């Protein structure tokens, strides 16, 4: 596998984990952070995930 694909998939996996953690935090209040911070992390992770999907399509 090429290095570019590995980095793309790794970034998508990490963004997915961050998205999941902060969605759970926003819903359940696990980490006790503010809702605004949760939403900002969710939006950032969703953007990185979307960019990763677009890049993976381009690398095919």
Steps between C-alpha positions, in 0.01 A plus 500: 500500500627847417597741774237751387220248540627391841511860623156570356343197667679571828370859503149375426518246782622756752237753388233233538615420854505870594155544348362204693654608832366853480157388378479276806625784719240740361225245552601350832732759655778249565794742495313789658609755239280776364255431220652771279840330516340164418328647195825659377685168530214319325506747211879482472506120502215483249689736269819291521298183443329652195834616359642152557213340311547740209874437497453123513272523195763703319779253584318205341 
